């Protein structure tokens, strides 16, 4: 049998293995010898075998069979056995194994002995892997060791106490009294450990925080002594006296002075002294100075002291060390909200950091630059950010573009400047902007009536130069479709531009045929061509040809649009100009404006008039409610947000808890049942019995409970009323009349396309399907939609085909 190797020989043989298989073979053989030695129970060889097993464990191989040997070595009276046994316990045992509780009694006995090396081993083990149960059992022994005369045991006992407080916070009261005495020590290790212990106590116990605020003068004295005299010269680094202890004291002062004016006033002078006398040419001095800045910002310090802290961070930005510059940018970003004017002084230096080659520095500088934008510097800062956008890395373009758009939206001095800024961003990094950039720009252009000609010319020029930026192409197509007639006129605000009608149509056809165009972009371009048929004075044959080509497109959305547009050209050409008229102006307000408008509507209830369309609203009361449920008919005055909601009697938002939705439920019930009545009555009037037998619709089903857009019955009603499943009478004297309802904006969340079908059919049926009611529906529906998002997007263009069987 081959004899067991010594630890030194085992290390050499493992390192000499040329392959991993050879290494595993050596370790397997040696582990077999170690197991055999453990079974033999030789006490003299146990610590040697365990030492080899610990090395094997450090290489990542299993060594769990040595756990019980650790317990035997810890219980041995020999120091050499205890040393290896405690080391094995720290490496092989943890809280997941119940075996760790078996060493509690051994640790307690070793702590009670007067042998300092043995006490040190026990304290190190307890501070490394002590569980909550062990900490509760041994807290008293550790407290006694905190006041031992030897510094060797006391500093280890302090660190063990820190571990106990982290594991069991309710043990904090035990360690409060010794800490005040330990602060009088001059030993570096004891002071450093004591301050760490006090920090843990203050963070976990409000009572401890109040208790230790009394020792702030003592901490100030210790730190002032370190700064001025430096009584611990052996711990000085690069001319800075004990920087580790200074940093810990500053962190403790930050905790004690937070939200406490008296403690903050005590340490203000000291912080100013540290901030002005610390040398920043070395990393040690920069670390102390950085902690000083953080302390000044967290406590209730004076305004002048806070300005001094920001100036220190500004000097850090000029440091050659990238780590220090990164720390300065991060800290200034935290302070920009509370001390904006002080940080604003370092704006040129921050802008220079945008050109850093390090990506992390550039990102932090970008975030800080965006945070520094305000009303006074928006033009200069936007110009700097736009220059950075042209050369910044691809991973920063999205953040930079979005930040510029948000800053322009908040601080734009004029609408024209706002439009120019967004156009520049879309031209430079259009593919990186947020999804709502197109919606915001179309909303901005639509509301700036005086800039329609300027905007369409700028967008046309940008589209001629580049059609690869899809958001830019979408906005340009929308604007050309709405205001394309301005391209043929002269505009004083832009350079002279001679544009022919054929050039505009050719450009949109180029967008349609481009392989870079997304389906959404093609939808914008096709709709723009359709709108130009009423804007441009020339012949519409070319537009008809393009539209008819896309009637067989593979894209379903584009094909549907083209088919509907062809129907407009062929059968309803007299209605085309009214349907494709320019979008109405919409007042775009924030949430605060919306709330004020809502409150004003609640306070002021307008008296309803009786126009010709009042008969439509009277039908909402076809089904009478019980006495006491009578409601006042809604106002006919359309508003940008509430007209459609009041017309359908739908709730705009969920009511508060406990308030029943009676009004919305009754309105929905009357609406659906009224549609049944209308279909039955209309078919009987329009088609005599010989042609079509009357359809009997029984209103035996009464809606119960909450009937909203999430109700699963909605699709059934929609299919029954507005699809091909409904019986369609045919006769020689009848022909279907089709109307296309174009809704250029997405539906609100409470209204689905199926609901809109019912609504459109209701309006057109009641008002005898003529052009005025169709325009009335446009004026009623579109303002509500425009307040939600953009239009001309394929997902947002809702085309409802209503088939009303009536004589032509």
N, C-alpha and C positions, 0 to 999 in steps of 0.2 A: 504493500500500500504506500502510495506517495505521501510524504509528510506534508503537513500544512505549511503554507508560506507565511512569512512575516509580512507586516503591513508595507514595509518599504519594497520588498521583493514583489508583492502583489501589484503595487502601483507601477513598477517598472515593466512587469509582464503585460499588464493591461495596455499600457501605453505603447508597448512594442508590438501589439497585435496589428497585422496588416489589413485584416478584413473584420467586418463586424461579426462574422461567424466565429472567427478565432477569439474575439473578445467575449462573446457569449459562452464559448466553451470554457475559457479560463474562469469566468465568473461562476458558471454552474458547478465546476469541480470544487472551487473554493467554498461556495455556499454549502456543498455537501459536507466538506470538512468542518465548517462552522456548526452545522446542525449536529454532527456527530460529537463535537466538543461540548455543545450545550447539553446533550443527553448524558455525556459522561459526568458532567457536573464538577469539573475541575475548577475550583475557585480562583486558582492562580492564573489560569489561562482565559477566564471569562471576559475580563476587560479588554484583552488583546483581540479575542475573536469578535467582540462587539465593535471595537474600533474598525476592524476590517469590514464588518457588515455596514457600518455607517458610511464608509467610503463607497461601498456598492450601492447604497441607497442614494447617495449624492449623484451617482451616474444614471439614476432612473430605474434601477432594477428593484423588484419587490424585496422588502426586508421586514415584513410585518411579524415574522416569527421571532424577532428579537425584542419584542415589547416587554415580555415578562422578564427577560434577562436584565432589562433596564431597572425594573423594580428591585431585583435581587442586588444589583450593584449599588443602588441608592441606599438600601438598608445595610450595606456592609460598613463596618467601622473604618475601613481603610480609605484614606483620602483619594488615592489613585483610582479606586473603584467608584467612589462617589463622583469624581470628576467625569469619568466616561459615562456613568449611569445617568447623571443629570443632562449631559449633552445628548445622549440617546433619547431621553424623555422629551427634550425640546424638539428633536427631529422626528421621532416616530409616534409620539402621542399627541392627541388634540381632543377637543371637546366631543368629537363624534364617537370616540371610543370610551367605553365605560372604564377601561383600565386606568385612565388617568386619575380617577378618584382614589385609587389604591395608594397613591404616593402622598396623599394629604397628610397622613400621620407622620410619615418620614420627614416631610418638609417642616412640619410643626416642631418635631424633635430637633432638627438641625438648626432652626431659627432660635431655639431656646439655648443652644450651646453657646459658649463664648468664643468659639473659634471663628475668626473673621472670614477666612477663605471658604469654610463650609457654609457660613451664613450667606456669603456672596453667591455661591452656587445655588442655594435654595431660593434666594430672592430673584436671581436671573431666570430660573425656571418658572417660578410663580408669575413673574412679570411677562413671560413669553406665552405660556400656554395655560395659565390659570383660568378655570371656568368660573361662572358666577357662584356656584356652590363652594368652590375652594376659596374664593375671595371672601365670602361671608364667614367662613370658618377661620380664616387666618388673618382677618383685618386687625384684630387686637394685637397679635404678635408684630405685625408690620408697624403699627402705631408706636409700639415701645421702641422699636429700632430707629425711629426717626430722630430720637433725642440721644442716641448713643454717642459717646465721646469721639469715636473714630470716624473720620470723614469717608473712609472706604465703604463702610456698611451704610452710612446715612444716605449717601447719594444713590446707592442701589435701592434702598428702602423708599426713597422719594419716587424713583421711577416705577417701582412696584405699586406704590399708592396711586400714581397716575393711571396705571392699567386697571386698578380696582375701581377707581371712580368712573372710568369709561364703561366697565362691565356692569357695575352696580351703582348707579347714581345716588341711591339712598344712603350710601356709606359716606357721603360728603361731610356730614356733621362730625364724624370721627376725626377727620384730618384738618378741621378748621383751627383748633388751638395751636398745634405745633408749627403751622406755617408762619405765624407772626414771629416766633422765636427764630426760625430758620433764616428769615430775612436779615438778621443781624450778622450772619456769617460772612466771611470774606473769601471763602473758597469758591473758585469758579464753578466747579461741578455742582456744589450744593445750591448756590444761588440760581444757576441755570435750571436745575431740576425743580427748585421751589417755585420759581416764577411759572414754569410750565404747569405745575400742580395747581397753582392759584388760578391760572387761566381755565383749566378744566373745571374747577369748582365754580367759578363765576359763570361759565357758559351753561352749566347744568343746574344751578341753584340760585334763584333770586335772593334768597337770604344770604348766601355767600357773597353775592355781588355787593349787597349793602354793607356787609361786614368788612370787605376788603377795600371799600372806598376810603376807609379811615387810614389806610397805609399808603395813600397816594403821596403824601409828603416824603415818606421814607423811600419810595421808588424814585421820586424826583431827585432826592439827595444822592442815591446810588448812581443814577445816570449822569448827574452833573459831575460827580467825582470821576467817572470813567472818561467823560469828555475833556475835563480840564487837567487832571493829574495822571490818570491811568495807573491805578494801583496794581493792576494785573498785567505786568509787562510781558510775562511769558506767553500770554494769549493774544498779544498784539499781532495784527496782520497788515503789512504794507503801511505802517505808521498809524493805523486805526486801532485804538485800544479796545480789545475784546469785542469785535463787531457782533459775534453771536449773542453775547449777553445784551448788548445794546438793542439789537433787533427784538429780542424776546421782551425786554422791558417796554419798548415802544408798542409792541402788540398788546401787552397787558394794560398799558395806559389808554390805548384806544378802546379797549373793552370797558374800563372803569369810567372813562370820560364821556362815553356815548350817552346822550340825552341827560347829562348831569352838569349843570352850569358851574357849580362850586368846584368840582374836581377839574373841570376844563380850565377854569380860571387859574387854578394852582399850577397847571403844567404849561400854560401858554408861553411864559418867559423861557422855560427850558427848551421847548420845541423851537422857538425862534433862535436860541443859542446853537442848538444842534444843526439847524438848517443853514446857518451862516458860517459855522466853523468847521464843518466836515469837508474833508478833501474828496473830490469826486474824480480824481485822476486814476483811482484804482477801483476795482469792482467792489471791494469791501466797503469803501466809503459810499459808493453809489447805492449799495444795498441798504446801508443805514439811512441815507438820505431819502430813499424811496419809502421806507417804512415811516419816516418822519412825515412825508407828504400824506400818506394814507391816514396817519393818526390825526393830522391837522384837519383833514376833510371829514373825518368821522365824528369828531368831538364838536362841542359848541365853541369853536374858536372865533377869534376876532376876524373882521373882514380883511384887515391888512395882512394877517397871517395866512389867510386863504389865498390872497393874491400872490404872496411869496411862494406858496406851495405850487401854484400854477406856473409861475415863472421858473421854478426848479424843473418842472416837467418840460417846459419849453427848452431849457438848456439840455435836457436829456435828448431832445430831438436832434441836436447838433452833434451828439456823440458818435464816434466812429463804430462803436459796437452795435451790431444789429439787434442784439437782445435788449439792450438798454432802450433803443429807439422803439422797439415793439412794446416794451413795458410802458413807455411814455405815451404812446398813441392809445393804448388800452385804457390807461388811467385818465387821459384827457377826455376820452369818449364817455367815461363814467361821470365826469365832472361837467360836461357841457350843458346839462340840463339845469344844474344848480348854480353854476358860475359861468354863464354864457359869455358875458362881457369880458371876463378875464381870459377865457380860452380864445376868444375872438382875436386877441392881440397876436396870437401865434399862427394866424391863418396862413400867411405866406410860407412859413416853414412846413405847415401841414400839407399844403398844396405841392411843395417840392417833393415830399415823401411819396406822392403818387407815382413818380418815375422810378421808384425803387425796383431793382431786379428781383428782389425777394417777393414772392407772391403773398406771403402772410403780411408783410409790411404794407404792400399796396392795398390789400383788402381793408386793413385797419385804417389806413389813411383815407380810403374812399368813404368808409362809413363816417369817419370824423368830418370829412369835408362836406358830406351831405347834411350832417347835423349842424354845421355852422352856417348854412344858408338861411338868410332872413330877408326881410323887405328891403333893407338898405344895400345889400351886396349881391342880390340875386342875379343881376346882369353879369357882374365880374366872375362870380363863382360858376355860373352856368357856362360861361365861355371857357373857363379852365376845365370844367368837367367834360365839355364837348370835345376839347382838344385831347383829353385823356381817353375818351371813348374811341377815338379814331385809332389809337395805338395800343390800347390795353389788351391783355391776354383774353382769349375767348371765354375762360371761366369767370371773368369779371365783367363781361359785357352786359350780361343780363341784369346784374345788380346795378351797374352804372346807368344803364338806360332807364330802368325802372325808377331809380333815385332821381334822375333829372326830370322825368315826367311828373313825379310827385311834387318835387320842389317847384316846378313851373306851375302846377295846378294850385299850389298854396300861395305862392308869392308873385305871380305874374303881374307886372305893372300895367300892361295893356293886353288887349285881346290879340292884336296883331303880333306882338312879341311872343305871346303864348303859342299862337299858331306856327310861327316861324321856328320856335324851339322844338315843337313836336315834329314838325316836318324834317328838321335837321336830324333828330334822333331816328326817325323812321328811315331816312335816307342812309344814315351811317350804319345802324344796327337794327334794322326793321325786324329781322327774324328773332331777335333776342328780347323784344318788348313783351310786356304782359298782355294777357288776352283782352283786357278791357281798354287797351290803347286805342283801338279802332273806334270803339263806342264813344270814348271820351272826345276824340277829335271830331267825329261827325256831329256830336252834340254841340261842341264848341263852335264849329263852322255854321251849323244850322241856326244857332242863337245869335251869331254876329252878322246881322243882315247887311251891314255896311261893308263887310269884307267878303261877300260872296264872290264878286268878280276877282278880287285879289287872290282869294284862296284857290279858285278853280284854275287860274292861270299858273300859279305856283305848282299846283299838283300836276297839271298837264305837262309842264316842263320837266318835272321830276320823273313822270311816267315815261316820257320820251327818252330820257337818259338811261333809265334802269327799270326793268320790269321783274327783277329777281326778288325784290323785297316784298313779300306777300302782304303784310299789313299796309304798306304804302300803296300798293296796287289796289287793295280793297277800298281804302279811303279815297283814292283818286277816282276810281270807277264810280263810287257813290256820288262824289262831288260833281263829276262830269255829267252823270245822269240827272242830277238835280238842277245844276246851274250851267249846263253846257251852252246855253244860249249866250252867256257872257263871253265865251271864247271868241265869238264872231264880232264882238264889239270892242271899242277902244277903252283901255283902262289907264288912268293917269298914274296910279300907284305902282305900276310895274313897267318894265321895259317894253317897248313896242313889240308886239307879237302878232304876226300875220298867220292866222290859222284858217284853213279851209275846212268845209264840212266833211269832205272826203278823207282828210287827214285824221280827223277825230274818229270817224268810223273805222278807218284802217287800223288805228292804234288799239281800239277795243277788240277788233277782230284778232289782232296780234296777241292780245292777252288771252283770248279764248283758245287760240291755237297753240300757245306756248306750252311746252312740256313741263315748265317750272310752275305753272299755275295750279293751285290747289282747286279741288271741287268748289270750295266756298268762294274762291276768287272768280272762277268762271260764272258762278251764280251772280256775283256782283256785276260782272261785265255784261252778262246777258240782260239783266234788269236795266242797266244803264243804257244799253242800246234801245231797249223798249221805250224808256223814258225820252230818249233823244228823238223818237219818232214824233213827239209832240213839241219838242223844244226847237228843233232845227227846221228851217223853212223849206228845205229841199224835198225831193221825192223819197218816199219810204220804201221803195221796192228793194233796195239793198238790205235794209233792216229786215224786211219780210223774208228775204232769201236766207239770211243768217239764222233767223229764228226758226224757220222751217227745217233747216239742216239739223239743228239740235233736237228736233222732235223725235228723232230716232237714236239719240245718244244713249250710251250704255249706262251712264249715271242716271239713276232714277229721279233724283231731285231736279237735275238739269232738264231731263226729258219732260217732267211734269210742268216745269215753268214754260218750256218752249211750246208744249201743246196748248196750254192755257193762253199764252200770248197769241198763238195762231188763231184761236177761237175769237179773241178780241179783234184781230184784224179782219176776220172773215165775216162774223155775224154781228158784232157789236162795235163796229168802227165809229158809230156816232157817240158812243159812251167812252171811247178811249181817252179823249182829252180830259174828261172829268175824273176818270179813275186814276190817271197818271199825272195828276197835277202835283205841284210842288208840295213838299211836306210843310205842315204848319209850324210856326215858331212855338217852341216849348220853353217855358221858364224852368231852368234847372236849379233846384235849391238843395241845400244840405238837409241833414236830419233836423237841425234846429228850425229851419224854415218850414219844413213839413209839419213839425209839431205845432208851430204857431198857426199855420193855415188850418190844421185840424181843430185847434182850439177855437179859432174864429168861426169855423163852420158850426161847431157845437153851440157857441154862444149866440150866433145870429142865424136864425132859421128863416130863409126867404119865403115869401108868400108865393105859392105856385100860381102861375098864370094858366090860361086855357087856350093854348094854340091848337092848330089843327091836329098835331100829333098826340094830344092828350087822350084821345080815344084809345091809343095803344096802351097807355098806362092804366086806363080804366079796366082793361081786361084782366089786370092782375087781381081784381076782386071778383072774378067770375064765380069762384067757389067761396061762398060767404063763410066767415068764421063765426064762432060763438060771440054773443054779445060781450062787449068789453075788450075784444081783440081788434077793434077797428083801428086802422093805422092811417096816418096822414100820408097822402101820396107823395112820393119823392119829388124833389125839385128837378125841373127840366134844364136848369142852367148847367151846362157842362163845365167841368173843372179838369185840370190836367191829371188829377189822380183819382177822383172819386166818382166821376160820372157813371162809368160802367158798373161800378160796385153798387151805387144806389139804384141804378136801373134794374139790375138783377136782384136787388134786395139781398145781396150776399154780405156776410161779415168780412171786413177788411183784415182783421186780425183775430186770433183766438180770444174769446172773452175771458175776463178774470175768473178764477175758480169760484164756483158756486153760483154763477150767473147763467141762467139757461139761454140757449140760442133760439128763442122762440121766433124772433122776427125773421132770421135767416131760414129757419126750417119752414115756416109758413109760406115765405116767398118762393122757395124752391118747389114746394109741393104745388102751389098754385101754378107755377110756371110750367111744370111737366104736364100736369093734368090739362092745362089750357092748350098745350100742343096737341094732345090727343083730340080734344074737342075741335080744334081748328082743322086737323086733317080730315076728320069725319065730316064736318060741315062743308068744307071746301070741295071735297070730292063729290058729295051729293049735289051741290049746286052746279058744278061745272060739267059733270058727266051725267046725262040722263040714264035712267035704268036700262033702256035697250042697249046702250053702249057699254056701260059698266055697272054692274050691280052695286048698290051701296055697301060700303064696308062698315060693319057694326063694331064699334070699339066700346067695350064695357069698362066703366070706371069703377070696377069693384075693388081694385087694389088701392088701398090708402097707405100713403107713406107714413112710416112710424120712425121715431127716434131721430137721431142726427143725420141729416141728408146733406152731405157735402161732396167735394170733388174726390175724396178718397173712398166713397161708398162704392162697393163692387157692382151696384145696380146701374151706375152711370153708363158703362159700355153697352148694357142691354138696351137702355133707352135710346142711346145714340144709334145703334144698329137698327133698331126697330123704326126709328123716325127718319133717319137721314142716310140710309144706305140702300143697296140694291135688294136687301131682304124685304123691304116694304113693298106691298103689292102695287105695281104700276099699271094703271089701265091704259090700254092702247085703243085707238080708233081712227077712222079715216079722216075725221075732222080735227084731229089734235096733232100737235107736234111739240116736242120738248123745247123749252126755252132755257138756255143756260146763262147764268150770270157768274162772273168770277169776282170773288171778294178778296182783294189783296190786302193783307194786313202786314205792313212792312216791319213790324216790331214783334218781339216775343211776347207770348201771353203772360199775364201775371200768374203767380203760382196757384191761385185759387181757381183759375179758369183753364180748362183743357180745350183742345181743338174740337172735341165732340160737343162741348158746351157752346162754343162759338157757332157751330153749325145750327144748333137749335135756336140760338139768339138771332142769327141772320135770317133763318127761315121765318121766324116769328115776325120780324120787322117787315120783311119783303111781302109776306102774306097779308099782313094787316093793312098795309098801305098800298096794296094793289100792284106791287111790282113795277114801280116806275122809277125814273132817274132821281127825282127829288128824295124819295125815301132812301135810296142807296147812298146819296150824298149825306143825308142825315145820319145814316149808320157810320159813315166814315168819320164825321165830325164827332160822333159820340164815342167811338171806339179808339181812334188813333191817339188822342191826347193822353188817354190812360196808358196806352202801350209805350208811348214815347218816353215816359218817365222811368222806364225800367232798363232799357238797353238800346243797342243800335238796331239798325234794320238792314235789309238786303242780305242777311246771312242765310244760307240755305236752311240751317236748323231753326231759324227764326221766321222765315217767310211762310205764312200759313195760307194756303190756297184752298178755299172751300168751294166746291162745285155744288150749287143748288139746282136741282131739277124740279121745276114747277110746271106741271102739265096744264098748260093753258093755251088757248088759241093765240097764234101770232098776231 
